[in-house]
Amino acid sequence: MSRPLIAVLVLTCAATVTAAADLTLRPTKLMLVDGRTVSGHLACELDAHLVLYSPGLGTLTSFRKDTVASYTAGTTVVAVSGPKAAVDPAAKSSGWTGWPDAAPETGPKPAYSGETWEKPARLLVWSKPGTSGRFTDAGSWLVLGAPLEDGGKYWDATTDVVLPTAETRYSVTGGSDGARVNLVARHLTVENGASIGTQDCAIHGNEWVHRLGKSEMRYGHRWIGSKHTFCRTDYPTVFQLGVAANDIPEKQRVGANLGQYLNVRKDAGSCEFLGVIGSNDKFYIEKGVAIAGPGCQCMSDNRNGDRVDKGATLHLLDGAIWGKRKSFIVATSFTVDGTLTAGMPGRPLTRDTTIILSFKDYTGLMGRSDQRDASGLKVSKDGTLLTYSADPATARLVIRNSKCERGPDAIEVNINPSELGRRMDRYRAAPRRVDVVFLGHVELDGVFFEDLHKGGIRLADPRQAAGWKHVTVGPNCGGTTIADLVVAYQPGTPPIGWTEDPAVVNPAPIKAK
């Protein structure tokens, strides 16, 4: 039985509300069995877990009791694990790396680390870690604060949710099929072994998904509201630049995708992404400010291009990667109608950040004849691209091809399956270079172009390139200088490097079935 600090969970009328225990956050300090200490606010106690908020109330998580030697309650020290647990190697591996809402010890402080948070109106803790259930299973939630309304309200912007760690994997879903329910929450924490999923979610606060946790929506996964927030996953890296077919093994992948459509719709503030942020389809910055934080990998699939809408902003920071993790031969990979920056004011680049693009089938070589105006990266006439670098010679925006080929599945969604085998020879032979189209306001100081076609930098006014600084060209481009790559943009006209390539001039014959 789960044990709240003050009262027990009582189910009243199944069609009305579920009574709740008081939500009292008590300052505490945990002593982990490995000797480290963790400061925070104790929210509640389960049989096998202690649930804590961070000192600034910006996030919350549970600690397994076998990793905790003791904790403080006022002036009292409460012993938790005995001496045997303290020397147990498994217990020592708590995996604790610190509160993710804390500011880094050195360097600029991200906006989310200075955000202020109040106690939520309601805290929901899944009280049966290791046992699956639904949002409607009122008896499986430990409810602290405001009563839990039944009948389909899941939940609101003042509700925090945590699914504690379990050795046995379990899932909490919106219904029998995990769909057709929209989840709304403030802070959401999904820990090792836990999974949460439904049709759509809107997160107003901070989201934290542990390495073996999963927060995957069938359709939309949105970050909204008016505060500076983060979404962090602890997943292992899924992409290495220049390495083909290198997704992590299926059994280790757990929750590498957060949903089909990832959207930022902030009224104010920002959302900073940390870790691997994967989409089964596309990533849209529709409103407000999004930040691909240091080392972040924002990776989407090959069904639609990513987009920064007019009025919205995306900042790419040190070591971040943004792009497609599979080949995406149709439509523009990444469209910028708003503002895209490498680095940002107050947080300039100190190492490279990378946009990975997919090569295109501009002339229907592989079976599509409607993609003549496709491109890798397109900054529209309303769009802006800027760079902020501490050292433009060494800390750069890198624009390149992904090289992450996945075989036939790279074109499977774009060509009728019956045609797939007959088109593969052309697909394999197609030039793997990419291009960019800059029609808006583009100021570059510290950019490295790799894998670009000859004529692969298409500008509304080629004279704009004369104002760029510290712009260099890699050895795998279709030219050795910017002059070889820059041309005037003409709608529907592919880069000259594509039309001159032997595989395009003399394509392989289409084999009979």
Buried (B, 14 or more C-beta within 10 A) or exposed (E): EBEBBEEEBEBEEEEEBBBBBEBBBBEBEBBBBEEEEBEBBBBBBBEBBBBBBBBBBBBBBBBBBBBBBBBBEEEEEEEBBEEEBBEBEEBBEBEBEEBBBBBEEEEBEBBBBEBEBEBBBBBBBBBBBBBBBBBBBBEBBBBBBBEBBBEEEBBBBBBBBBBBBBEEBBBBBBBEEBBEBBBBBBBBBBBBBBBBBBBBBBBBBBBBBBBBBBBBBBBBBBBBBEBBBBBBBBBEEBBEBBEEEBBBEEEEBBBBBBBBBBBBBBEEBBBBBBBBBBBBBBBBBBBBBBBBBBBBBBBBBBBBBBBBBEEBBBBBBBBBBBBBBBBBBBBBBBBBBBBBBBBBEEBBBBBBBBBBBBBBBBBEBBBBEEBBBBBBBBBBEBBBBBBBBBEBEEBBBBBBBBBBBBBEBBBBBBBEEEBBEBBBBBBEBBBBBBBBBBBBBBEBBBBBBBBBBBBBBBBBEBEBBEEBEBBBBBEBBBBEEBEBBBBEBEEEBBBBBBBBBEBBEEBBEEEEE
